[in-house]
Structures are given as structure tokens and as C-alpha cells.
Amino acid sequence: MKKNKSIFRFLLLGKVLLISYSLLTLWGIPSLAGVTFNPPGAQAPKRSSGGASRTGNICGFATKPTNSASITPLIPKTNIGFTVAERPTIFVYVPPTTAKKALFTLQEEESKSYYQTTLPLPEKPGVMEVKLPDSVPALKTNKNYKWSLIVVCTEDLETDSPWVSGWIRRVETNRSLINQHKLSASLESVSQLAETGIWYDSLSTLAQLRRSQPNNQALSADWRELLNSVGLNAIANEPLAN
């Protein structure tokens, strides 16, 4: 009798573990190992003005009491990030503002214009994505490109309009990493990209995962850890805006 009870308990425990595993798979909850960026050691070009402008009360950024950070580019402190993508996605934190649009520009290192467009700003504060469309020529490997986002506060650009900028360098890496990035978004690919120093793609892949699983707290924690690893603690808890 005791033997039968032991067998029953063993079978019951097995069923509980199987159900728990199935639910975890269904919900798509990834490993809690975390994602930390390993900077490659590259620096932005010396003539880079880099960073961001002071916003003050311009564009309504400081018209209401807020603990929000200023407009901030999501980029390492070196002000340059690597990508393996032909047309990477760029991220900027936009605080509460009365402005409705911004001018986005992409230039070659020699200041030659590469791409320019006007973008709508998100209605609510958060991290904004800027995706380069297919019409933009693929970035060349081992070349530096400077992007800028200038907030349009009035009908025309002003000399004191708030702005942020950063640099991109498309690099060659092992083919398996490039193929994995193209084929699927997974926490494993995010970790590999971050460990290899590929900033823009690790960030965009993790953002894609968060959008597909908005209630996944583990992914939110990985996002915070990734931003904290490059000193972006002030905006690590801000939502994806668009």
C-alpha cells in the first residue's frame, strides 16, 4: 500500500513539473541570466560634437514638474555603436514635450548627407524607434555614419532646438551571428550580440522581443540591465513609445 502511495506521489509530481514547463514555454519566459553589453573599445570620431543639447524650457520639455530625463540617445558613453545590419534601428528617449515632429538626418563621416526625413514624435514620453527604410542605401562596412535627431519646436528649425546625435559603424562579424540576427529574435541572440559589442542590434532585437511579449517582466528586467550596463540608468525604466 505504501509503495502504491509513493508511486502515485511520484507520478503527481511529474505531472506538476510537466505542466509548469509547458506554461513557461507557452508564455515564452526567457532565462533570467541577464544581458550585459561588452563595449568593443571603439571611440567616436574626434571631430564629433556628440551627445545632446540642453533643453531648458524649449519645446515644453520643462513646463511641468517632472522627474523625467532630458531627450537622450540610447548609445554607449563612447557615443558610437556597432551594427551588423544594413539599415539599423536607432533609439532615442523623448520626454514629455509640446513638439509634434523632429528632423532626422544621417551623414557620412565627411559630413556628406546620406538620408534625411521628418518624423512624428510619440504622443506619450518614452523610447522612440527610428528605423531606416529600405529606400536608404545599405550602410557600408567599416565606415562611420553620424545620425542626428532635432526636435522641431515651431514651424521652422531654430538655432536652439533640442537635438541629440550619435555614431554608427557597420562591422563584419562571424557569419552565424549575422544569420541568426536576420532569422529570428531571441534572448540568446541578444546576449551574443551584446557580448560581441554589437550595440544597435542587441538593443533592437530586445525591443522586438519586448513588443511581442509586453507583459514579460523578465524581458523588462533584461532591458533595464542592458541600459544600466552603458550608464543609461536614468531612462532604463522608460517604456517603448512607438
C-alpha positions as CSV (number, residue, x, y, z in Angstrom):
1,M,0.0,0.0,0.0
2,K,2.8,2.4,1.0
3,K,4.6,1.5,-2.3
4,N,1.5,2.4,-4.3
5,K,1.2,5.8,-2.5
6,S,4.9,6.5,-3.3
7,I,4.3,5.7,-7.0
8,F,1.2,7.9,-7.0
9,R,3.1,10.9,-5.4
10,F,5.9,10.5,-7.9
11,L,3.5,10.5,-10.9
12,L,1.7,13.5,-9.5
13,L,5.0,15.4,-9.0
14,G,5.9,14.6,-12.6
15,K,2.7,15.9,-13.9
16,V,3.1,19.2,-12.0
17,L,6.6,19.7,-13.4
18,L,5.4,18.9,-16.9
19,I,2.5,21.4,-16.7
20,S,4.9,24.1,-15.2
21,Y,7.3,23.6,-18.1
22,S,4.5,23.8,-20.6
23,L,3.3,27.0,-19.2
24,L,6.7,28.6,-19.2
25,T,7.2,27.6,-22.9
26,L,3.7,28.9,-23.8
27,W,4.4,32.2,-22.1
28,G,7.8,32.5,-23.7
29,I,9.6,33.4,-20.5
30,P,13.3,33.5,-21.2
31,S,16.2,32.8,-18.9
32,L,16.8,35.3,-16.1
33,A,20.6,35.3,-16.8
34,G,20.5,38.9,-17.8
35,V,22.0,40.9,-20.7
36,T,25.2,43.0,-20.3
37,F,26.9,44.9,-23.0
38,N,30.6,44.4,-23.6
39,P,31.9,47.6,-25.2
40,P,34.3,46.9,-28.1
41,G,36.6,49.8,-27.2
42,A,36.0,52.0,-30.2
43,Q,35.6,55.7,-29.9
44,A,33.5,58.2,-31.9
45,P,35.5,60.3,-34.5
46,K,37.4,63.1,-32.7
47,R,35.6,65.9,-34.5
48,S,32.3,64.6,-33.2
49,S,30.4,67.2,-31.2
50,G,28.3,64.2,-29.9
51,G,25.8,63.9,-27.2
52,A,22.8,66.2,-26.7
53,S,21.8,69.8,-26.4
54,R,20.4,71.4,-23.2
55,T,16.7,71.5,-23.5
56,G,15.7,74.0,-20.7
57,N,12.1,75.2,-21.3
58,I,12.2,74.7,-25.0
59,C,9.5,72.6,-26.7
60,G,7.7,72.4,-23.4
61,F,10.2,69.9,-22.0
62,A,10.3,71.5,-18.6
63,T,6.9,73.3,-18.5
64,K,5.6,70.9,-15.8
65,P,7.2,69.4,-12.7
66,T,8.7,66.1,-13.7
67,N,11.4,63.6,-12.8
68,S,11.8,62.7,-16.4
69,A,15.2,62.7,-18.0
70,S,16.0,65.0,-20.9
71,I,16.0,63.9,-24.5
72,T,18.6,61.1,-24.6
73,P,20.2,59.0,-27.3
74,L,20.4,55.3,-26.4
75,I,24.0,54.8,-27.1
76,P,27.1,53.9,-25.0
77,K,29.2,56.6,-23.4
78,T,31.7,56.4,-26.3
79,N,28.9,57.9,-28.5
80,I,29.4,55.2,-31.1
81,G,27.7,51.8,-31.6
82,F,28.3,48.9,-33.9
83,T,25.8,47.1,-36.1
84,V,25.8,44.2,-38.4
85,A,22.6,45.3,-40.1
86,E,22.5,47.1,-43.4
87,R,19.9,49.5,-42.1
88,P,20.0,49.6,-38.3
89,T,17.3,50.9,-35.9
90,I,18.2,53.9,-33.7
91,F,16.6,54.6,-30.3
92,V,16.1,58.0,-28.6
93,Y,14.3,58.7,-25.3
94,V,11.8,61.6,-25.8
95,P,10.5,63.2,-22.6
96,P,7.1,65.0,-22.3
97,T,7.0,67.7,-24.9
98,T,4.7,70.0,-26.8
99,A,6.6,69.4,-30.0
100,K,5.0,67.2,-32.6
101,K,7.8,66.3,-35.0
102,A,11.6,66.0,-35.4
103,L,14.1,66.2,-38.2
104,F,16.3,63.1,-38.5
105,T,19.5,63.2,-40.5
106,L,22.2,60.6,-41.4
107,Q,25.6,61.8,-42.6
108,E,28.8,60.1,-43.7
109,E,31.8,60.9,-41.7
110,E,32.8,63.5,-44.2
111,S,29.6,65.4,-43.4
112,K,28.0,64.3,-46.7
113,S,24.3,63.9,-46.4
114,Y,23.1,60.2,-46.6
115,Y,19.5,60.4,-45.6
116,Q,17.1,62.9,-44.2
117,T,13.4,62.8,-43.1
118,T,10.8,64.4,-40.8
119,L,9.4,62.1,-38.2
120,P,6.3,62.4,-35.9
121,L,7.2,62.4,-32.2
122,P,5.3,59.9,-29.9
123,E,2.3,61.3,-28.1
124,K,3.5,60.0,-24.8
125,P,7.0,60.1,-23.4
126,G,9.2,57.0,-23.9
127,V,11.8,55.4,-26.1
128,M,11.3,56.2,-29.8
129,E,12.5,53.9,-32.6
130,V,13.9,55.3,-35.8
131,K,14.0,52.7,-38.5
132,L,16.0,53.3,-41.7
133,P,13.7,52.4,-44.6
134,D,14.6,50.0,-47.5
135,S,15.0,53.0,-49.7
136,V,18.1,54.1,-47.9
137,P,21.3,52.6,-49.3
138,A,22.8,49.9,-47.2
139,L,25.5,51.2,-44.8
140,K,29.0,50.2,-45.9
141,T,31.1,48.1,-43.6
142,N,33.8,49.7,-41.5
143,K,32.5,53.2,-42.3
144,N,31.3,55.7,-39.7
145,Y,27.9,57.5,-40.0
146,K,26.6,60.2,-37.8
147,W,22.9,60.4,-37.1
148,S,21.1,63.4,-35.5
149,L,17.5,63.9,-34.2
150,I,16.5,67.6,-34.0
151,V,13.2,68.5,-32.3
152,V,11.1,70.9,-34.3
153,C,9.5,73.3,-31.7
154,T,8.0,75.8,-34.1
155,E,7.2,75.8,-37.8
156,D,10.8,76.1,-38.6
157,L,14.0,74.8,-37.0
158,E,15.6,77.2,-34.5
159,T,19.2,77.6,-33.6
160,D,18.4,76.5,-30.0
161,S,16.2,73.5,-31.0
162,P,16.9,70.5,-28.8
163,W,18.9,67.7,-30.5
164,V,20.8,64.5,-29.9
165,S,23.3,62.7,-32.1
166,G,25.4,59.6,-32.2
167,W,27.6,57.5,-34.5
168,I,27.1,54.1,-36.2
169,R,29.7,51.8,-37.7
170,R,28.6,48.7,-39.6
171,V,31.1,45.9,-38.9
172,E,31.7,42.4,-40.2
173,T,31.4,39.6,-37.7
174,N,31.1,35.8,-37.9
175,R,28.5,34.7,-40.5
176,S,26.5,32.6,-38.0
177,L,25.9,35.7,-35.8
178,I,24.7,37.7,-38.8
179,N,22.4,34.9,-40.0
180,Q,20.9,34.4,-36.5
181,H,20.2,38.1,-36.3
182,K,18.4,38.1,-39.6
183,L,16.4,34.9,-39.0
184,S,14.9,35.2,-35.5
185,A,14.7,37.4,-32.4
186,S,15.6,35.5,-29.3
187,L,17.2,36.3,-25.9
188,E,20.1,34.1,-26.9
189,S,20.8,36.3,-30.0
190,V,20.5,39.4,-27.8
191,S,23.1,38.1,-25.4
192,Q,25.5,37.0,-28.2
193,L,25.2,40.4,-29.9
194,A,25.7,42.3,-26.6
195,E,28.8,40.1,-25.7
196,T,30.2,40.8,-29.1
197,G,29.8,44.6,-28.7
198,I,27.1,44.9,-31.4
199,W,25.0,47.7,-29.7
200,Y,22.3,48.7,-32.1
201,D,21.2,45.2,-33.0
202,S,21.2,43.9,-29.4
203,L,19.0,46.8,-28.5
204,S,16.6,46.5,-31.4
205,T,16.3,42.7,-31.0
206,L,15.5,43.1,-27.3
207,A,13.0,45.8,-28.2
208,Q,11.3,43.5,-30.7
209,L,11.0,40.8,-28.0
210,R,9.5,43.2,-25.6
211,R,6.9,44.3,-28.1
212,S,5.9,40.8,-28.8
213,Q,5.7,40.0,-25.1
214,P,4.7,43.2,-23.4
215,N,3.8,41.5,-20.1
216,N,7.0,39.6,-19.8
217,Q,8.8,41.0,-16.7
218,A,11.9,39.0,-17.4
219,L,12.4,40.9,-20.7
220,S,11.8,44.2,-19.0
221,A,14.5,43.3,-16.5
222,D,16.9,42.4,-19.3
223,W,16.2,45.7,-21.0
224,R,17.0,47.6,-17.7
225,E,20.2,45.6,-17.2
226,L,21.3,46.3,-20.8
227,L,20.8,50.1,-20.5
228,N,22.3,50.2,-17.0
229,S,25.4,48.4,-18.3
230,V,26.2,51.5,-20.5
231,G,25.2,54.1,-17.9
232,L,21.6,54.8,-19.1
233,N,20.2,54.2,-15.7
234,A,18.1,57.4,-15.8
235,I,15.9,56.1,-18.7
236,A,16.2,52.3,-18.0
237,N,12.6,52.1,-16.8
238,E,11.0,54.2,-19.5
239,P,8.5,52.5,-21.8
240,L,8.8,51.9,-25.6
241,A,6.9,54.7,-27.1
242,N,6.0,53.6,-30.7
